[in-house]
Amino acid sequence: MNAASDILIIGGGVIGLAIAVELKLRGATVTLITRDFQQGSTLAAAGMLAPWAERIPQSPMLDLCRWSRSLYPEWIRKLEQLTGVATGYWPSGILAPVYEEAIASKQDGTGAEAESASWLDQKAIHLYQPGLGSDVVGGWWYPEDGQVDNRELAQALRLAAQELGVNLREGIEVEAIEQQNHQIRELRTSAGEFQADHYVLATGAWSSGLLPLPVRPKKGQMLSVQVPLDKRQPLPLQRILYGSNTYIVPRRDGRIIIGATVEEVGFAPHNTPAGIQTLLAQAIRLYPELQDWAIQECWWGFRPATPDELPILGTSPCKNLTLATGHYRNGILLAPGTAVLIADLISQQKFHPLLEHFRYDRLYTQSAPAQTSPMVFSSNSSLNSKSSVLAPQIPSFPEQSTDKLIIAGRTFNSRLMTGTGKYSNLELMQQSIAASGSQIVTVAVRRVQTQAPGHEGLAEALDWTKIWMLPNTAGCKTAEEAVRVARLGREMAKLLGQEDNNFVKLEVIPDAKYLLPDPIGTLEAAEQLVKEGFAVLPYINADPLLAKRLEEVGCVTVMPLGSPIGSGQGIKNAANIQIIIEEANVPVVVDAGIGTPSEAAYSMELGADALLINSAIALAQNPVAMGRAMGMAAEAGRLAYLSGRMPMKSYASASSPLTGTVN
């Protein structure tokens, strides 16, 4: 066990280092661990401080960027004074040239643009910065924007942390975050266990590997050229050029930084000929003179992007974990502001109003899958089409509009989960799932990966932009096997576009005859998967004690069976399920054994939060109609539960009043 600290920061980029320095200056004992100080997006950035040139619209994000930039002069002064390292801070202003084809986007100088920008016509901009391409017909001048040398800044922050006494540990890979009762107990790493009173996650593009956060890498390729010695007095390029598809950043030592591509290629390394060729072509068009200068270096990095391209800052599902990730293109700009906000939150419990706009759970609410359209039945359907047309519209009750299923911070409208097995063909499966309205569909990882009979093409058959995948570990007989398959399931979800999906339905079933889950193996696997950042949904016997223990280790639901899988026997253990529901602080999903819509409704009337139904739909004579019936039953049962049933009496009570009758 490594020595405990007040605060342990995971991540050695500019964000993690800036937070470490700020907290140490406030008197905290701080440890920072990182796999590699040279990895990530910090060293791959250009160091622009450009909220205006980036044309960030009026929003809390613009407020955050402008405030953080305003901290830079004093922040840099203190860093350079403490370390003696020059950071290359240069409030040089940014010039944003415009080509003729984009001249229509020129603004009239009103609104937010006018606060800091001046429009330069063709003659003025070429006088202001000689050497621009002949295609440039004007541009904006942003005098408040500037730059810092990101590599020098990272070096200064690292040295400042060392000088102040931060315990910096490099070469350490975090393998799992062990949680219990919404608290982090410890980190399991390649160098042993680490404990602290409080933790900060600042791992950038790698964040989703530790927690189910919707942060994905966006690769950026860059290069630099060197201004010839005979042209450095003065430097021919004095200002950052911010073009429509490229930027050119001059350094005072004669280097010219050219960037950057934006690529959705995961963590694919290396520069590519296509990427470098594109950058050079765009840069030469903007500033032709650099075509004859020597290429000095090419490199790449991975920006941490969220779905809305805004950072994740502040509290987390764990009480002793603070998040500081997802800064995308603005990590260097936001470093001092992020450090102050996070340090205030941890050391003073001061929640700045700006943080409300960058909460982690905003992404789960916004990115919840859209509700699948209800199935439209043809005239030859076994259902009476006239009855559905003539049926009165059910009024929208407040309870229905606000009562959502929330699992691991993600919100769903439907409380019915479905499966993909046992259908006679893929088309029937697609139609049945659509008819059910289900937004969560479970998939057997092993059967999809091995292309088992009936599972060929399954992964491609559904629209995963509308349906949330729930990979399951069906077929696993041991805890070790289930953990391994769960990891494969997470990668499968990522390959299908769900980068932030860490859900897994955990099944450990050694019994081939009755298919009853192994309670010991399930608990063992759940503990390990929670440590690895999975959102675990365990399939269990209706055992209230096991359900509570699984909740305590960090599972996001419990899924008691109604009766054996595929048996269609209905709910055979209602008393135990009711105890689980009464004691649970996480959603309870009744899974397995339901054979009819009445049994589905009954399960929801007991107070279950959701149902998972597969065989009853897939093996029905009309699976599409049964899918719709099960969806309606889940809704009816939930509404009945919320409405509250009438009291049961041991005697009769007339429906019609006995007073005021005509004799």
Sequence and secondary structure as in RCSB ss.txt:
>XXXX:A:sequence
MNAASDILIIGGGVIGLAIAVELKLRGATVTLITRDFQQGSTLAAAGMLAPWAERIPQSPMLDLCRWSRSLYPEW
IRKLEQLTGVATGYWPSGILAPVYEEAIASKQDGTGAEAESASWLDQKAIHLYQPGLGSDVVGGWWYPEDGQVDN
RELAQALRLAAQELGVNLREGIEVEAIEQQNHQIRELRTSAGEFQADHYVLATGAWSSGLLPLPVRPKKGQMLSV
QVPLDKRQPLPLQRILYGSNTYIVPRRDGRIIIGATVEEVGFAPHNTPAGIQTLLAQAIRLYPELQDWAIQECWW
GFRPATPDELPILGTSPCKNLTLATGHYRNGILLAPGTAVLIADLISQQKFHPLLEHFRYDRLYTQSAPAQTSPM
VFSSNSSLNSKSSVLAPQIPSFPEQSTDKLIIAGRTFNSRLMTGTGKYSNLELMQQSIAASGSQIVTVAVRRVQT
QAPGHEGLAEALDWTKIWMLPNTAGCKTAEEAVRVARLGREMAKLLGQEDNNFVKLEVIPDAKYLLPDPIGTLEA
AEQLVKEGFAVLPYINADPLLAKRLEEVGCVTVMPLGSPIGSGQGIKNAANIQIIIEEANVPVVVDAGIGTPSEA
AYSMELGADALLINSAIALAQNPVAMGRAMGMAAEAGRLAYLSGRMPMKSYASASSPLTGTVN
>XXXX:A:secstr
    EEEEEE  SHHHHHHHHHHHHTT  EEEEES TT SSTTTS  EE TTTTT  SSHHHHHHHHHHHHHHHH
HHHHHHHH      B   EEEEEEGGGGGG   S GGGGGT EEEEHHHHHHHSTT  TTEEEEEEETT EE  H
HHHHHHHHHHHHHHT EEEES  EEEEEEETTEEEEEEETTEEE EEEEEE  GGGGGGTS    EEEEEEEEEE
E  GGG SS S  SEEE SS EEEE TTSEEEEE   B  TT  S  HHHHHHHHHHHHHHSGGGGGSEEEEEEE
EEEEE TTS  EEEE SSTTEEEEE  GGGHHHHHHHHHHHHHHHHHH    GGGGGG THHHHHHTS       
   TTSSS HHHHHHS      HHHHH  EEETTEEES  EEE   S SSHHHHHHHHHHHT SEEEEEHHHHHT
T TT TTHHHHS TTTSEEEEE TT  SHHHHHHHHHHHHHHHHHTT TT  EEEE     TTT    HHHHHHH
HHHHHHTT EEEEEE S HHHHHHHHHHT S BEEBSSSTT     S HHHHHHHHHH SS BEEES   SHHHH
HHHHHTT SEEEE HHHHTSSSHHHHHHHHHHHHHHHHHHHHH      SS   SS SSS   
